Amino acid sequence: MLITVEAEEGGRPFKIPKTTLCSISKYFRAALEGSFEESANKHIRLPGTHPDAVEMFAYWACLRELPNFSDELVGLKNLGDDDVDEEVVSRYLLPLVRVWILGDMLFMPQLQNAAMDQIMSIVLDFKLPLDVAIAGYVGAPKGSQLSELLLWVVRYAYFGALEGGLGCPTEWSNNSELEELAKIPGFLADFLTPLAKRYAPIMETVCDEMFKGESDDTKDRFMVPE
């Protein structure tokens, strides 16, 4: 039996076997094996979900992996475009952030961690676009691994720029990005609260120490327990 899955906002619908959906998510098991309307009409519209996220989810459901956006971006950089346009980075990064948020709704930690692995690779090599920071902070649950990662990157980028830079590609050169983020209710409190205790370690830590080499313990803090 095929089930049609689509975003609430519209976009392309995807037909996925019921057995596949039920095997990867208890959200779908509850919707399709119970007495809910979705089980009867063979159609699920995911609330509050962007079409990009559903497309990424469908890719994962079929192949158990996500498109390798991080390698594609690095490939663009290696072709000689060292300053990859921020809009290009956003086009690759936003779907990963959106599918992480969808994975949280669907109780799919493996999907979230596959997305997070690429998100971390990208923010290590490229400046974090403002629209991605906003979408991730607003869309992810407060205190979640994604919101904590984005807060860390913004703290590092902002204070790294103030101190003359630490060679991290996430640096921001002016206050405009932070001013936009400060308009989001609750952001400034989340942004500033840890700084009194963590300011010195943040300034002393470089990106490679956070995500590469022997940094598995630090990397794991942004992964969802499976």
C-alpha positions as CSV (number, residue, x, y, z in Angstrom):
1,M,0.0,0.0,0.0
2,L,1.4,3.4,-1.0
3,I,0.8,6.4,1.2
4,T,0.9,10.0,-0.1
5,V,3.1,12.3,2.0
6,E,3.3,16.0,1.4
7,A,4.0,19.3,3.2
8,E,1.2,21.4,4.7
9,E,2.6,24.2,2.6
10,G,2.1,22.3,-0.6
11,G,4.9,21.2,-2.9
12,R,5.5,17.9,-4.5
13,P,3.7,14.9,-2.9
14,F,5.6,11.6,-2.5
15,K,4.1,8.1,-2.5
16,I,6.0,5.9,0.0
17,P,5.1,2.3,1.0
18,K,3.2,2.1,4.2
19,T,5.6,-0.6,5.5
20,T,8.5,1.8,4.9
21,L,6.9,4.7,6.8
22,C,5.9,2.5,9.7
23,S,9.3,0.9,10.0
24,I,11.2,4.2,10.3
25,S,8.9,6.4,12.5
26,K,6.5,5.8,15.3
27,Y,4.7,9.0,14.2
28,F,3.6,7.1,11.0
29,R,2.9,3.9,12.9
30,A,0.5,5.8,15.1
31,A,-1.1,7.6,12.1
32,L,-1.4,4.6,9.8
33,E,-2.0,1.6,12.1
34,G,-4.7,3.2,14.2
35,S,-8.1,4.6,13.5
36,F,-6.9,8.0,12.3
37,E,-8.2,9.5,9.1
38,E,-4.8,9.3,7.5
39,S,-5.0,5.5,7.7
40,A,-8.3,5.4,5.8
41,N,-7.5,7.9,3.0
42,K,-3.9,6.9,2.5
43,H,-2.8,10.5,2.7
44,I,-0.6,12.4,5.2
45,R,-0.1,16.1,5.2
46,L,2.7,17.1,7.6
47,P,1.8,20.2,9.6
48,G,4.1,23.2,9.6
49,T,6.6,21.5,7.2
50,H,8.4,23.1,4.3
51,P,8.3,21.1,0.9
52,D,12.2,21.0,1.1
53,A,12.0,19.0,4.3
54,V,9.5,16.5,2.8
55,E,11.6,16.0,-0.3
56,M,14.7,15.3,1.9
57,F,12.6,13.0,4.1
58,A,11.4,11.0,1.1
59,Y,15.0,10.7,-0.1
60,W,16.0,9.3,3.3
61,A,13.0,7.0,3.5
62,C,14.0,5.3,0.2
63,L,17.8,5.3,0.6
64,R,18.5,5.7,4.3
65,E,20.8,8.6,3.5
66,L,20.6,12.3,2.6
67,P,22.0,14.0,-0.5
68,N,25.6,15.0,0.2
69,F,25.2,18.7,0.2
70,S,28.3,19.3,2.3
71,D,30.6,17.7,-0.2
72,E,28.9,19.6,-3.1
73,L,29.6,22.9,-1.4
74,V,33.2,22.0,-0.7
75,G,33.5,21.0,-4.3
76,L,32.3,24.5,-5.3
77,K,34.9,26.0,-3.0
78,N,37.7,23.7,-4.4
79,L,36.8,24.8,-8.0
80,G,38.2,28.1,-7.1
81,D,35.2,29.9,-5.7
82,D,36.6,30.4,-2.2
83,D,33.9,33.0,-1.4
84,V,30.9,30.9,-2.2
85,D,27.9,33.2,-2.2
86,E,25.9,33.2,1.0
87,E,22.7,32.6,-0.9
88,V,24.2,29.4,-2.4
89,V,25.2,28.2,1.1
90,S,21.7,28.9,2.3
91,R,20.2,26.9,-0.6
92,Y,22.2,23.8,0.6
93,L,21.9,24.4,4.3
94,L,18.2,25.3,4.8
95,P,16.9,21.9,3.6
96,L,19.2,20.2,6.1
97,V,18.0,22.4,8.9
98,R,14.3,21.9,7.9
99,V,14.6,18.1,7.7
100,W,16.3,18.1,11.1
101,I,13.3,19.9,12.5
102,L,10.9,17.5,10.6
103,G,12.9,14.5,12.0
104,D,12.3,15.8,15.5
105,M,8.5,15.9,14.8
106,L,8.6,12.4,13.4
107,F,10.7,10.9,16.2
108,M,13.5,10.0,13.8
109,P,16.9,10.5,15.5
110,Q,18.9,8.8,12.7
111,L,17.5,11.2,10.2
112,Q,18.3,14.1,12.5
113,N,21.8,13.0,13.0
114,A,22.4,12.5,9.3
115,A,21.3,16.1,8.7
116,M,23.3,17.3,11.7
117,D,26.5,15.7,10.4
118,Q,26.3,17.8,7.2
119,I,25.1,20.9,9.0
120,M,28.2,20.8,11.2
121,S,30.5,20.2,8.2
122,I,29.0,23.2,6.4
123,V,29.2,25.7,9.3
124,L,32.8,24.7,9.8
125,D,33.7,25.6,6.2
126,F,31.3,28.5,5.4
127,K,29.7,31.5,7.1
128,L,26.4,30.7,8.6
129,P,23.7,32.6,6.6
130,L,21.3,34.7,8.7
131,D,18.2,33.2,7.2
132,V,19.4,29.7,8.2
133,A,20.2,30.9,11.8
134,I,16.7,32.4,12.0
135,A,14.9,29.3,10.5
136,G,16.8,26.9,12.7
137,Y,16.4,28.9,16.0
138,V,12.7,29.6,15.4
139,G,11.8,26.1,14.1
140,A,13.8,23.9,16.5
141,P,12.6,23.1,20.0
142,K,14.2,25.3,22.7
143,G,17.2,23.6,24.1
144,S,17.4,21.1,21.3
145,Q,20.7,20.0,19.8
146,L,20.1,22.2,16.7
147,S,19.2,25.3,18.6
148,E,22.3,24.9,20.8
149,L,24.5,24.4,17.8
150,L,23.2,27.5,16.1
151,L,23.6,29.5,19.3
152,W,27.2,28.4,19.7
153,V,28.0,29.3,16.1
154,V,26.5,32.7,16.4
155,R,28.4,33.4,19.7
156,Y,31.6,32.3,18.1
157,A,31.0,34.2,14.9
158,Y,30.1,37.4,16.7
159,F,32.7,37.5,19.4
160,G,35.4,36.1,17.0
161,A,34.7,39.1,14.7
162,L,34.9,41.5,17.7
163,E,38.3,40.2,18.7
164,G,39.8,40.5,15.2
165,G,38.9,37.0,14.1
166,L,40.1,33.6,14.9
167,G,40.2,32.3,11.3
168,C,36.8,30.8,11.5
169,P,34.6,31.0,8.3
170,T,31.5,31.7,10.4
171,E,32.7,35.2,11.5
172,W,30.3,38.1,11.1
173,S,31.8,41.5,10.3
174,N,29.1,43.7,11.7
175,N,26.2,43.8,14.2
176,S,23.4,43.7,11.7
177,E,22.9,39.9,11.8
178,L,22.8,39.9,15.6
179,E,20.3,42.8,15.6
180,E,18.0,40.7,13.4
181,L,18.3,37.7,15.6
182,A,17.7,39.8,18.7
183,K,14.2,40.6,17.3
184,I,13.2,36.9,18.0
185,P,11.6,36.6,21.4
186,G,13.9,34.8,23.8
187,F,17.0,34.8,21.6
188,L,19.0,37.3,23.5
189,A,18.5,35.5,26.8
190,D,19.6,32.2,25.2
191,F,22.5,34.0,23.5
192,L,23.9,35.9,26.5
193,T,23.2,33.6,29.5
194,P,26.1,31.2,29.0
195,L,28.7,33.9,28.1
196,A,29.7,34.9,31.6
197,K,30.9,31.4,32.3
198,R,31.9,30.3,28.8
199,Y,33.4,33.4,27.2
200,A,37.0,32.5,27.7
201,P,36.7,28.9,26.4
202,I,34.7,30.1,23.4
203,M,37.4,32.6,22.5
204,E,40.2,30.1,22.9
205,T,38.6,27.3,21.0
206,V,39.1,27.0,17.2
207,C,36.7,25.3,14.8
208,D,39.0,22.3,14.2
209,E,39.0,21.5,17.9
210,M,35.2,21.6,17.9
211,F,34.4,19.3,15.1
212,K,37.6,17.5,13.8
213,G,40.2,15.1,14.9
214,E,39.7,14.0,18.6
215,S,36.6,16.1,19.0
216,D,34.0,13.2,19.0
217,D,32.9,13.9,22.5
218,T,32.1,17.5,21.6
219,K,30.5,16.6,18.3
220,D,28.3,14.1,20.2
221,R,26.6,16.9,22.2
222,F,24.8,17.9,19.0
223,M,23.6,14.4,18.1
224,V,20.2,13.0,19.1
225,P,20.4,9.8,21.2
226,E,19.3,6.9,19.1
